[in-house]
């Protein structure tokens, strides 16, 4: 529950920062950007965050609730035994430029800046993770890869790169009628299912055969078919929509040469299907 609530708070704050008035649609005050405060040693660590890996270091960035405020805690360890701990503010506006950015200081007062860019980051061991991680700690820099961990579920977006050829196969069936992908998943028997929302907001399931090299069926779905994790996030292929478009805020997904792959979209209105919310909701 914490992670989705955090996203809604951050998104709402970003939407407020981009507004031209001082009140929301119903005249209620817009949320303010309140992320600048002194670190607290009482901040409980939440399980939601990112595992980070570099050539000579490993770390964890965890979202925390610091006396009612959302922050992040970075903990890193180098192979030579050096350890770094830093409390970081979440840069606002949230997902500005399609990037996740964090700023703060470590225990020695050195400035820390961390950027997470969604995309196929290949580790030294040959694994492909879903984030490029670049940071500066004082005069030092470090780069590596990251993967989202913890929270309510293992998001399907962690495996976007593996699913991408199948997504393209299914999206081609819809031509210009596809709006976005709401989820991809492994079906019983090992084939893949891809749920696509069309321009009329109807949801379809595209199921593969022959190890994902051909389409077996495309069928319409209704609310009774909603799946946990669906729409959290959505994925738009080959585009970076405008911030707030369709009631989503967007995170760019790029190759290591910055070529745009697409964008993850996070529900800014808490209006997604029940299946996309926390277990037990509804």
KOLZADO-440370 format. One record per residue (C-alpha): residue number from 1; residue in one letter; x, y, z. Coordinates in steps of 0.1 Angstrom, whole numbers, plus 2048, in hexadecimal, padded with zeros to 3 digits. Layout:
<sites>
SITE;nr;rest;u;v;w
SITE;NUM;a;X;Y;Z
...
</sites>
This chain:
<sites>
SITE;nr;rest;u;v;w
SITE;1;x;800;800;800
SITE;2;x;81D;818;808
SITE;3;x;82C;818;7E5
SITE;4;x;80B;81F;7D3
SITE;5;x;802;83A;7EC
SITE;6;x;826;849;7E8
SITE;7;x;822;84A;7C2
SITE;8;x;800;85B;7C5
SITE;9;x;80E;875;7DD
SITE;10;x;82C;87C;7C7
SITE;11;x;818;87D;7A7
SITE;12;x;7FE;894;7B7
SITE;13;x;81A;8AB;7C2
SITE;14;x;829;8AC;79F
SITE;15;x;808;8B4;78F
SITE;16;x;804;8D0;7A9
SITE;17;x;826;8DE;7A0
SITE;18;x;81C;8DF;77B
SITE;19;x;7FB;8F0;782
SITE;20;x;7F5;915;77B
SITE;21;x;7DD;91A;797
SITE;22;x;7DF;916;7BD
SITE;23;x;7C1;8FE;7C0
SITE;24;x;7B6;8DD;7B2
SITE;25;x;798;8D5;79D
SITE;26;x;780;8D8;7BA
SITE;27;x;791;8F6;7C9
SITE;28;x;7A6;8E2;7E2
SITE;29;x;7CA;8EC;7E8
SITE;30;x;7E3;8DA;7D2
SITE;31;x;7FE;8C6;7E3
SITE;32;x;81F;8D8;7E8
SITE;33;x;842;8CB;7E2
SITE;34;x;84C;8C4;806
SITE;35;x;86B;8AE;803
SITE;36;x;886;8C5;812
SITE;37;x;88B;8BC;837
SITE;38;x;8A7;8AF;84D
SITE;39;x;8AE;88A;84D
SITE;40;x;89F;876;869
SITE;41;x;8B0;858;879
SITE;42;x;88D;84B;881
SITE;43;x;882;846;85D
SITE;44;x;875;822;859
SITE;45;x;881;811;839
SITE;46;x;865;804;822
SITE;47;x;86B;7E5;80D
SITE;48;x;863;7F8;7ED
SITE;49;x;882;804;7DA
SITE;50;x;89E;7FA;7C2
SITE;51;x;8BA;7E2;7C3
SITE;52;x;8D9;7F2;7B3
SITE;53;x;8F8;7E1;7A5
SITE;54;x;919;7EF;797
SITE;55;x;93A;7E0;78D
SITE;56;x;949;7E4;7B0
SITE;57;x;92B;7ED;7C6
SITE;58;x;908;7E2;7D0
SITE;59;x;8EC;7F7;7E0
SITE;60;x;8C8;7FB;7E8
SITE;61;x;8B2;819;7E5
SITE;62;x;893;816;7FB
SITE;63;x;875;82D;7FD
SITE;64;x;86F;838;821
SITE;65;x;855;84A;835
SITE;66;x;868;865;848
SITE;67;x;84F;872;862
SITE;68;x;834;874;848
SITE;69;x;84A;87F;82B
SITE;70;x;855;86A;80E
SITE;71;x;87B;866;80A
SITE;72;x;894;84C;7FF
SITE;73;x;8B1;83B;811
SITE;74;x;8D0;831;7FD
SITE;75;x;8E7;817;80B
SITE;76;x;906;80D;7F7
SITE;77;x;923;7F6;7FD
SITE;78;x;943;7F4;7E7
SITE;79;x;958;7D6;7E3
SITE;80;x;974;7E6;7F7
SITE;81;x;95D;7E9;815
SITE;82;x;953;80E;812
SITE;83;x;92F;813;81C
SITE;84;x;919;831;814
SITE;85;x;8F7;83A;823
SITE;86;x;8E4;858;817
SITE;87;x;8C1;866;81D
SITE;88;x;8B4;874;7FC
SITE;89;x;897;88B;7F2
SITE;90;x;882;880;7D4
SITE;91;x;888;89B;7B9
SITE;92;x;869;8AE;7AF
SITE;93;x;856;8B1;799
SITE;94;x;853;88B;79B
SITE;95;x;861;879;77C
SITE;96;x;86B;89A;76E
SITE;97;x;879;893;74B
SITE;98;x;86F;86F;74F
SITE;99;x;88B;868;768
SITE;100;x;88B;85E;78D
SITE;101;x;8A3;875;79F
SITE;102;x;8AE;877;7C3
SITE;103;x;8C3;890;7D6
SITE;104;x;8D2;892;7F8
SITE;105;x;8F1;88E;80D
SITE;106;x;904;870;81B
SITE;107;x;90F;86D;83F
SITE;108;x;92F;880;838
SITE;109;x;91D;89E;829
SITE;110;x;925;896;805
SITE;111;x;90A;89F;7EB
SITE;112;x;8FA;881;7DC
SITE;113;x;8E6;880;7BB
SITE;114;x;8D6;861;7AD
SITE;115;x;8C4;85C;78C
SITE;116;x;8B1;83D;781
SITE;117;x;8A9;83B;75C
SITE;118;x;892;81F;751
SITE;119;x;8A1;80A;736
SITE;120;x;8B4;7E9;72F
SITE;121;x;8D2;7EB;745
SITE;122;x;8EA;7CD;741
SITE;123;x;8FE;7C3;760
SITE;124;x;921;7B4;761
SITE;125;x;911;792;767
SITE;126;x;8FC;795;747
SITE;127;x;8DB;79B;757
SITE;128;x;8C4;7B7;749
SITE;129;x;8B5;7CD;763
SITE;130;x;89B;7E8;75D
SITE;131;x;8AE;807;769
SITE;132;x;8CE;819;762
SITE;133;x;8DC;827;782
SITE;134;x;8F3;845;782
SITE;135;x;8FE;858;7A1
SITE;136;x;917;871;7AE
SITE;137;x;924;871;7D2
SITE;138;x;939;88F;7D9
SITE;139;x;953;88E;7BE
SITE;140;x;94E;869;7B6
SITE;141;x;937;85A;79D
SITE;142;x;928;837;79A
SITE;143;x;913;826;780
SITE;144;x;900;805;77F
SITE;145;x;8DF;7F5;77B
SITE;146;x;8C0;7F2;790
SITE;147;x;8A0;7DF;795
SITE;148;x;880;7E8;7A8
SITE;149;x;87A;7D2;7C6
SITE;150;x;862;7CF;7E3
SITE;151;x;841;7E1;7E5
SITE;152;x;820;7CF;7DE
SITE;153;x;82B;7BA;7C0
SITE;154;x;847;7B2;7A8
SITE;155;x;83C;7CA;78C
SITE;156;x;839;7BC;769
SITE;157;x;84D;7DA;75E
SITE;158;x;86C;7CA;76D
SITE;159;x;86B;7B2;74F
SITE;160;x;862;7CB;734
SITE;161;x;881;7C4;71F
SITE;162;x;87A;79E;71F
SITE;163;x;856;7A5;715
SITE;164;x;85E;7C0;6FB
SITE;165;x;85F;7AA;6DB
SITE;166;x;83D;79B;6E5
SITE;167;x;82F;7BD;6ED
SITE;168;x;839;7C8;6CA
SITE;169;x;829;7A9;6BB
SITE;170;x;808;7B0;6CC
SITE;171;x;808;7D5;6C6
SITE;172;x;80C;7D0;6A1
SITE;173;x;7EA;7BF;6A1
SITE;174;x;7DA;7DF;6AC
SITE;175;x;7EE;7F6;695
SITE;176;x;7E4;81A;69F
SITE;177;x;7C7;80E;6B6
SITE;178;x;7DD;806;6D4
SITE;179;x;7DF;81F;6F0
SITE;180;x;7F6;80D;708
SITE;181;x;800;7EB;717
SITE;182;x;7F1;7E6;73A
SITE;183;x;804;7C6;743
SITE;184;x;817;7A8;735
SITE;185;x;819;787;747
SITE;186;x;821;762;744
SITE;187;x;802;74D;73E
SITE;188;x;7FD;729;748
SITE;189;x;810;713;730
SITE;190;x;82C;72D;72D
SITE;191;x;81F;743;712
SITE;192;x;81B;769;717
SITE;193;x;7FC;77E;71B
SITE;194;x;7FD;7A4;713
SITE;195;x;7E0;7BB;71C
SITE;196;x;7DB;7D9;705
SITE;197;x;7C4;7F6;70A
SITE;198;x;7B8;805;6E9
SITE;199;x;7AE;829;6E0
SITE;200;x;78A;822;6EB
SITE;201;x;798;816;70E
SITE;202;x;78E;7F2;708
SITE;203;x;7A6;7D8;715
SITE;204;x;7B1;7BA;700
SITE;205;x;7C6;79C;708
SITE;206;x;7DF;791;6EE
SITE;207;x;7EB;76D;6F4
SITE;208;x;809;75E;6E3
SITE;209;x;813;73B;6D7
SITE;210;x;833;72B;6CA
SITE;211;x;848;739;6E6
SITE;212;x;83C;75C;6E0
SITE;213;x;844;75E;6BB
SITE;214;x;81F;75E;6AF
SITE;215;x;7FE;76A;6BB
SITE;216;x;7E5;750;6C7
SITE;217;x;7C7;766;6CF
SITE;218;x;7BB;789;6D5
SITE;219;x;79C;78D;6EA
SITE;220;x;789;7A9;6FB
SITE;221;x;789;7AB;721
SITE;222;x;771;7BA;73A
SITE;223;x;774;7C5;75F
SITE;224;x;770;7A2;76B
SITE;225;x;791;799;75A
SITE;226;x;7A5;7B3;76D
SITE;227;x;7C6;7A6;779
SITE;228;x;7DA;7B1;798
SITE;229;x;7F7;7C7;78D
SITE;230;x;7E5;7D1;76D
SITE;231;x;7EC;7F6;764
SITE;232;x;807;7F9;77E
SITE;233;x;818;807;769
SITE;234;x;80B;809;745
SITE;235;x;824;80A;729
SITE;236;x;822;820;70A
SITE;237;x;838;814;6ED
SITE;238;x;84F;82C;6DB
SITE;239;x;841;84C;6EA
SITE;240;x;846;863;708
SITE;241;x;823;871;70F
SITE;242;x;81E;893;71E
SITE;243;x;820;895;744
SITE;244;x;7FD;88E;752
SITE;245;x;7EF;883;731
SITE;246;x;7D3;86A;736
SITE;247;x;7D6;86E;75C
SITE;248;x;7F9;85F;75C
SITE;249;x;81C;86B;763
SITE;250;x;836;85B;74D
SITE;251;x;859;84C;752
SITE;252;x;86E;84A;733
SITE;253;x;87C;828;729
SITE;254;x;89C;82C;715
SITE;255;x;8B9;818;706
SITE;256;x;8DC;81F;713
SITE;257;x;8E1;837;6F6
SITE;258;x;8C2;84A;701
SITE;259;x;8AC;83D;6E4
SITE;260;x;888;83D;6F0
SITE;261;x;878;81B;6F5
SITE;262;x;858;828;704
SITE;263;x;84A;834;725
SITE;264;x;83C;825;745
SITE;265;x;81C;837;750
SITE;266;x;812;839;775
SITE;267;x;7EE;840;77E
SITE;268;x;7EB;864;78C
SITE;269;x;7C6;862;794
SITE;270;x;7C4;841;7A7
SITE;271;x;7AA;838;78D
SITE;272;x;7B9;817;780
SITE;273;x;7A7;7F5;783
SITE;274;x;7A3;7E5;7A5
SITE;275;x;7BC;7CB;799
SITE;276;x;7D6;7E5;797
SITE;277;x;7D1;7F0;7BB
SITE;278;x;7DD;7DF;7DA
SITE;279;x;7D0;7BD;7E4
SITE;280;x;7B0;7BF;7F8
SITE;281;x;7A5;7E0;7E9
SITE;282;x;780;7E2;7DF
</sites>
